[in-house]
């Protein structure tokens, strides 16, 4: 009588399952590490992109300013004179919720270099902001020749800050907004 055992024993099956479990655990650990690394790098890139877009937006408004530039209390006022002699104000405001808001409105000249502004409605420009400032620089004490924009961003796992100096084309006067 011939006994032909042509199957796997329970020991062989258990050994195969243990080897498979070790390979799967190693692969899962590697994938988890790569996923964490990717999310960290992705968060930093997102903040850098947001910083760059915000700086570019501010630069485009500041560089063409022709009637006055004013910064106070986390708000920058960019006053421009229109073709008809009226004034408009582009306003960027950093609020305590960690966001920068943009609004456009009218400006009325109340004196030499002094304006009052009316802004109706604002739109979100950037979030996750931790600090914001625009420092007008003057070479003669009366006109703005450049402005230094400084913005810092922070989210759960990354932070980014940027400083940019913008030379103004029109050298507007240092303005006061009341």
C-alpha positions in Angstrom: 0.0 0.0 0.0 1.4 3.3 -1.1 0.9 6.4 1.1 1.1 9.4 -1.1 1.0 12.6 1.0 0.8 15.5 -1.5 -0.4 18.5 0.6 0.9 21.0 3.0 1.1 20.3 6.7 -0.3 22.7 9.2 3.2 23.7 10.3 4.1 24.7 6.8 1.0 26.8 6.5 1.7 28.6 9.8 5.3 29.3 8.8 4.1 30.8 5.5 1.5 33.0 7.3 4.1 34.3 9.7 6.5 35.2 6.8 3.7 36.9 5.0 2.7 38.9 8.1 6.3 40.0 8.6 6.6 41.2 4.9 3.2 43.0 5.1 4.1 44.7 8.4 7.4 45.9 7.0 5.7 47.2 3.8 3.0 48.9 5.8 5.6 50.6 8.0 7.5 51.9 5.0 4.2 53.2 3.4 3.2 55.0 6.7 6.6 56.7 7.0 6.5 57.8 3.3 2.9 59.1 3.8 4.0 61.2 6.9 7.0 62.6 5.0 4.8 63.5 2.0 2.2 65.3 4.2 4.9 67.3 5.9 6.6 68.4 2.7 3.2 69.1 1.1 2.2 71.4 4.0 5.5 73.3 3.6 5.0 73.7 -0.1 1.4 74.9 0.4 2.5 77.6 2.8 5.3 78.7 0.5 2.9 78.9 -2.4 0.4 80.9 -0.3 3.2 83.2 0.8 4.4 83.8 -2.7 0.9 84.4 -4.1 0.1 86.9 -1.2 3.4 88.7 -1.7 2.8 89.0 -5.5 -0.7 90.3 -5.0 0.4 93.0 -2.5 3.4 93.9 -4.7 1.2 94.5 -7.7 -1.0 96.9 -5.8 1.8 98.7 -4.0 4.1 99.1 -7.0 1.4 101.2 -8.9 0.4 103.3 -6.0 0.2 107.0 -7.1 -1.6 109.0 -4.4 -0.6 107.7 -1.0 0.5 104.7 1.0 -0.3 104.3 4.7 0.1 101.4 7.2 -1.3 101.4 10.7 -2.9 98.8 13.0 -2.3 95.8 10.7 -3.9 97.6 7.8 -2.3 99.0 4.6 -4.1 101.6 2.6 -3.1 102.0 -1.0 -4.6 105.2 -2.4 -4.8 105.8 -6.2 -6.0 108.7 -8.2 -8.4 107.9 -11.0 -8.6 109.6 -14.4 -11.6 111.7 -13.3 -9.7 113.1 -10.2 -11.5 110.8 -7.7 -9.6 108.5 -5.4 -9.9 104.8 -4.7 -8.4 102.8 -1.8 -7.2 99.2 -1.9 -7.2 98.0 1.7 -5.4 94.9 3.0 -6.2 94.1 6.6 -4.7 91.5 8.9 -7.3 90.4 11.5 -7.0 88.4 14.7 -8.5 85.3 13.0 -5.1 84.9 11.3 -6.4 86.0 7.9 -5.6 88.9 5.5 -8.6 90.5 3.9 -8.8 92.7 0.8 -11.3 95.4 0.2 -11.7 98.1 -2.4 -13.5 101.4 -1.8 -13.5 105.1 -2.2 -11.1 107.6 -0.6 -11.8 111.3 0.0 -9.0 113.7 0.3 -9.6 115.7 3.5 -6.3 117.6 3.4 -2.8 117.5 2.0 -1.9 113.8 2.1 -4.8 113.0 4.4 -7.7 110.7 3.3 -10.8 109.1 4.7 -11.8 105.7 3.2 -15.0 103.8 2.8 -14.6 100.1 2.1 -17.7 98.0 1.5 -17.1 94.3 1.8 -13.9 92.4 2.0 -12.6 89.2 0.4 -10.2 86.7 2.0 -6.7 87.0 0.5 -4.7 84.7 2.8 -5.2 82.5 5.8 -2.9 80.9 8.4 -1.1 84.2 8.8 0.8 84.9 12.0 2.2 88.4 11.3 1.8 91.0 8.6 3.3 94.4 8.1 4.1 96.9 5.3 6.7 99.5 6.1 6.8 102.5 3.8 10.3 103.9 3.2 11.0 107.5 2.3 14.2 109.1 1.2 13.1 112.7 1.5 10.6 112.4 4.4 7.6 113.2 2.2 7.3 110.6 -0.6 7.4 106.9 -0.5 10.2 105.4 -2.6 9.8 101.8 -1.5 7.9 99.6 0.9 8.9 96.5 2.8 6.3 93.7 3.0 6.7 91.2 5.7 4.4 88.2 6.1 4.6 85.0 8.3 2.5 81.9 7.9 2.1 78.9 10.2 -0.1 75.8 10.1 0.0 72.6 12.2 3.3 71.3 10.9 5.0 74.0 9.0 5.9 77.7 9.0 7.1 80.1 6.4 7.9 83.8 6.3 8.8 86.2 3.6 10.2 89.7 3.4 10.1 91.7 0.1 11.1 95.2 -0.7 9.1 96.9 -3.5 10.3 100.0 -5.3 7.3 102.2 -6.1 7.0 103.6 -9.7 5.3 106.9 -8.8 6.8 107.9 -5.5 3.5 108.8 -3.9 3.3 110.9 -0.7 3.3 109.4 2.7 -0.5 109.4 3.4 -2.5 109.5 6.6 -5.9 107.8 6.7 -8.4 108.8 9.3 
